[in-house]
Amino acid sequence: MARGHTYEKLQELGYQVNKGQKAAYRFYGNNIFTRDQVVNIDDDDEECEYHNHCFNCQNDVDSSSEEQCKVCYWLICSYCSS
């Protein structure tokens, strides 16, 4: 998700603004909400699997087999530990 979206765009993307949240900022007269202010509507209390590649060694990484860094929340590559 981008840095922020309008309420209408978030609904279109399958997200809902958390109750009681005010817009993080206004941009060209539109209220903009950030990703920490929303929740995925389709999320059934299951974590979605994330698949990508390691930016250091280019090996595949996914959230089902790699650990997550407690500081930055990125996945830690099991091959090169980046």
Steps between C-alpha positions, in 0.01 A plus 500: 500500500618850430586761763132590539164484326158657519220319679334407168822357354561295815154346472569420137826326601324294769596700809296667771607796713525411870224642715570847638792576266536852367674565171879502527516802270320677220621498141330723242194516725475121548531325836789254480536196726822301548538123520529500880149647515329226297424130517455254215131409463581163340735405785341205684745512793745306285831647400539525125811338362754737353725389213792701365877474456798593715642834396852378583526152344181492286381167649127458551361588842151450637334564833420134562866395524700816584517683832401863526736767635368643826637847419400564137252210447666391176556129439845362589643292216581147617776472239710816562339633824438844351 
